[in-house]
Amino acid sequence: MTTPPFGVPPAANPYQPPPRQPVQGGPKRVSGKQKALFAVLVVVALGLGTLSAFGFAAVVRSTGPPVAGSCLYLSSLGSETQTYTGADCSERAATYRVDTVVKGRSSCRGEDYVRFELYLSARTATTSSRPTQTLCLALNVVSGECVRDVSDESKVGKVACDDPKAEARAVVHDGTKSASSCGDKDLSLVYVGPPVRTICLQPTGASI
């Protein structure tokens, strides 16, 4: 991602992470113990979504393929490796909702999605092989919920609004797909869904 998260100019983005150091070599190896815990299928996160870009990161998944309407959360196994785990969308742990699942390589209908490409193995993920599926992930929040680590797509999570780690409060406008629904200081996320909605992330202290 070459533009600041959420389309906010650099000077106005309170969540912009420091520049990332170049990564040497490919994704880190998963230990034997970790391999025993996770399935073989590997997912590659391109970091093309709104939450801080990772660049090219491998994601080892522990559950079956997500479907549209399902939810999940990400966990980091290292600087270049993540896992995702399915969760009920009503759970606090469920930070992402899968809006779209497309066969092969595909773009997402909107720049605010986090796009993931699924590959059959780590080897094919690092070659020119085409992915088996593309997932378009949307932040899974309802109005009034607060989130931490907004700039990190693997660490972002929902917390109590009085938690010192809370960085933003969500206001969800269902049926609306316009960043103009959000305030000047908000970070806007526009999702075409289904369902169509716009999420405004208000910095902590603004009407919390």
MOBEL-V673157 format. One record per backbone hydrogen bond with DSSP energy under -1.0 kcal/mol. NH is the residue of the N-H (numbers start at 1). CO is the residue of the C=O. If there is no record, write none. Layout:
BEGIN
NH:CO ; NH:CO
END
This chain:
BEGIN
7:4 ; 8:5 ; 12:9 ; 35:31 ; 36:32 ; 38:34 ; 39:61 ; 42:119 ; 43:59 ; 44:117 ; 45:57 ; 46:115 ; 57:45 ; 58:80 ; 59:43 ; 60:82 ; 61:41 ; 62:84 ; 69:98 ; 70:67 ; 72:96 ; 73:85 ; 75:83 ; 77:81 ; 78:81 ; 82:58 ; 83:75 ; 85:73 ; 87:71 ; 91:88 ; 95:93 ; 96:72 ; 97:138 ; 98:70 ; 99:136 ; 100:136 ; 102:134 ; 104:132 ; 110:108 ; 114:137 ; 116:135 ; 117:44 ; 118:133 ; 119:42 ; 125:121 ; 132:118 ; 133:118 ; 134:102 ; 135:116 ; 136:100 ; 137:114 ; 138:97 ; 140:95 ; 141:139 ; 144:170 ; 145:142 ; 147:168 ; 148:157 ; 152:149 ; 156:152 ; 157:148 ; 159:146 ; 163:160 ; 166:163 ; 167:147 ; 168:147 ; 169:202 ; 170:145 ; 171:200 ; 173:198 ; 175:196 ; 176:173 ; 181:178 ; 182:179 ; 186:183 ; 187:201 ; 189:199 ; 191:197 ; 197:191 ; 198:173 ; 199:189 ; 200:171 ; 201:187 ; 202:169 ; 204:167 ; 206:203
END
